């Protein structure tokens, strides 16, 4: 197996892991995370690669699914499958398209955050952080309550997988 195939396979594998692990281990692999703790009370909100929320602790639960994030997760999954097809069929086109589709998933996720900046800012500001916060990442401690939020590990793994899938697809 050539270097391009190995790189594409690693990219596809990482991409699939970024979506699946965001659901099963959201504490480490969600695509977006908000955590708050203080005075013995904790609350955590995780947004997965498939647009679902996993909420733990003091925050109220929700059954929402964000459609654009779901579409992003589908792009990542289908892109990973296309990369694998490109490896098996020795198709450079399938590998390149697969890598591009993998990258589209986090891009769609990011664009949705940008287009709904007020919603994310509202969530973070509701925790008492104040106004004018950076919704992409940050942390603070206010009166004994520590709060952190931002794009999380699964998001970056998907981007890395997409880049590797695209590079591998070019070299198949």
C-alpha positions as CSV (number, residue, x, y, z in Angstrom):
1,X,0.0,0.0,0.0
2,X,1.4,3.4,-1.0
3,X,1.9,6.4,1.1
4,X,-1.1,8.2,-0.5
5,X,-3.4,5.3,0.4
6,X,-2.2,5.2,4.0
7,X,-2.6,8.9,4.4
8,X,-6.1,8.8,2.9
9,X,-7.0,5.8,5.2
10,X,-5.8,7.6,8.3
11,X,-7.8,10.7,7.2
12,X,-11.0,8.7,6.7
13,X,-10.5,6.8,10.0
14,X,-9.9,10.1,12.0
15,X,-13.0,11.7,10.3
16,X,-15.3,8.8,11.2
17,X,-13.9,8.8,14.8
18,X,-14.5,12.5,15.1
19,X,-18.2,12.1,14.4
20,X,-18.7,8.8,16.3
21,X,-16.7,9.7,19.4
22,X,-18.5,13.1,19.7
23,X,-21.6,11.1,20.4
24,X,-20.1,8.4,22.7
25,X,-17.4,10.4,24.5
26,X,-18.6,14.0,24.2
27,X,-16.5,15.1,27.2
28,X,-13.4,14.7,25.0
29,X,-14.6,14.6,21.4
30,X,-17.6,16.9,21.0
31,X,-17.4,19.5,18.3
32,X,-18.5,22.4,20.6
33,X,-18.5,22.4,24.4
34,X,-19.7,24.7,27.2
35,X,-18.8,23.7,30.8
36,X,-19.6,25.5,34.0
37,X,-18.8,24.5,37.6
38,X,-18.9,26.1,41.0
39,X,-20.2,25.7,44.5
40,X,-20.5,21.9,44.0
41,X,-22.7,22.3,40.9
42,X,-21.6,21.4,37.4
43,X,-23.3,21.8,34.0
44,X,-22.0,20.7,30.6
45,X,-23.4,21.1,27.1
46,X,-21.8,19.3,24.2
47,X,-22.7,19.7,20.5
48,X,-21.9,16.5,18.5
49,X,-20.8,16.1,15.0
50,X,-24.3,15.1,14.1
51,X,-25.9,18.2,15.5
52,X,-27.3,16.7,18.7
53,X,-26.9,18.1,22.1
54,X,-25.7,16.1,25.1
55,X,-26.4,17.9,28.3
56,X,-25.2,16.9,31.7
57,X,-25.6,18.4,35.1
58,X,-27.4,21.6,36.0
59,X,-28.4,22.7,32.5
60,X,-31.9,22.1,31.3
61,X,-32.1,19.3,28.7
62,X,-33.2,19.7,25.1
63,X,-34.1,17.3,22.3
64,X,-33.0,19.7,19.5
65,X,-31.1,18.6,16.4
66,X,-29.4,21.3,14.5
67,X,-29.9,20.5,10.8
68,X,-26.8,22.1,9.4
69,X,-24.6,20.3,11.9
70,X,-26.4,17.0,11.0
71,X,-25.6,17.8,7.3
72,X,-22.0,18.5,8.3
73,X,-21.7,15.1,10.0
74,X,-23.2,13.4,7.0
75,X,-20.7,15.1,4.7
76,X,-17.8,13.9,7.0
77,X,-19.2,10.3,7.0
78,X,-19.8,10.2,3.3
79,X,-16.4,11.8,2.6
80,X,-14.7,9.2,4.7
81,X,-16.5,6.4,2.8
82,X,-15.5,8.1,-0.5
83,X,-11.8,8.2,0.6
84,X,-12.0,4.4,1.4
85,X,-13.6,3.8,-2.0
86,X,-10.8,5.8,-3.6
87,X,-8.2,3.6,-1.9
88,X,-9.9,0.3,-2.8
89,X,-10.7,1.3,-6.4
90,X,-7.4,3.3,-6.8
91,X,-9.5,6.3,-7.8
92,X,-7.8,9.6,-7.3
93,X,-11.0,11.5,-8.0
94,X,-12.9,9.6,-5.3
95,X,-10.1,10.3,-2.8
96,X,-10.0,14.0,-3.6
97,X,-13.8,14.4,-3.5
98,X,-13.9,12.4,-0.3
99,X,-11.3,14.7,1.3
100,X,-13.2,17.8,0.2
101,X,-16.5,16.4,1.6
102,X,-14.8,15.6,4.9
103,X,-13.6,19.2,5.1
104,X,-17.1,20.5,4.2
105,X,-18.5,19.1,7.4
106,X,-16.5,21.2,9.8
107,X,-16.8,24.2,7.5
108,X,-20.6,23.9,7.5
109,X,-20.5,23.6,11.3
110,X,-18.3,26.7,11.6
111,X,-20.4,28.7,9.2
112,X,-23.5,27.8,11.2
113,X,-21.8,29.1,14.3
114,X,-20.9,32.3,12.5
115,X,-24.4,32.8,11.1
116,X,-25.9,32.2,14.6
117,X,-23.3,34.1,16.6
118,X,-26.0,35.7,18.6
119,X,-27.4,32.4,19.8
120,X,-24.0,31.1,20.9
121,X,-23.2,34.5,22.5
122,X,-26.5,34.4,24.3
123,X,-25.8,30.9,25.7
124,X,-22.3,32.0,26.9
125,X,-23.5,35.3,28.2
126,X,-26.4,33.6,30.1
127,X,-23.8,32.0,32.2
128,X,-22.8,35.4,33.5
129,X,-19.7,35.9,31.5
130,X,-20.7,39.4,30.3
131,X,-21.1,40.8,26.8
132,X,-18.8,40.8,23.8
133,X,-17.4,37.4,24.3
134,X,-15.5,35.3,21.7
135,X,-17.8,32.3,21.2
136,X,-15.2,30.2,19.5
137,X,-13.2,29.6,22.7
138,X,-12.7,31.1,26.0
139,X,-12.8,30.6,29.8
140,X,-13.3,32.7,32.8
141,X,-13.9,32.5,36.5
142,X,-16.6,34.7,38.1
143,X,-17.3,34.7,41.8
144,X,-16.1,31.1,42.3
145,X,-17.8,29.8,39.2
146,X,-15.5,28.6,36.4
147,X,-16.8,28.6,32.8
148,X,-15.2,27.4,29.6
149,X,-16.6,27.1,26.1
150,X,-15.5,26.7,22.5
151,X,-14.9,24.6,19.5
152,X,-13.8,21.2,20.9
153,X,-11.5,18.3,20.0
154,X,-13.8,16.5,17.6
155,X,-14.1,19.6,15.4
156,X,-10.3,19.8,15.0
157,X,-10.0,16.0,14.4
158,X,-12.5,16.3,11.6
159,X,-10.4,19.1,10.0
160,X,-7.2,17.1,10.3
161,X,-8.9,14.0,8.9
162,X,-10.2,16.0,5.9
163,X,-6.7,17.5,5.2
164,X,-5.2,14.0,5.4
165,X,-8.0,12.6,3.3
166,X,-7.4,15.3,0.6
167,X,-3.6,14.9,0.6
168,X,-4.0,11.1,0.4
169,X,-6.5,11.4,-2.3
170,X,-4.2,13.5,-4.4
171,X,-1.4,10.9,-3.9
172,X,-3.5,7.8,-4.6
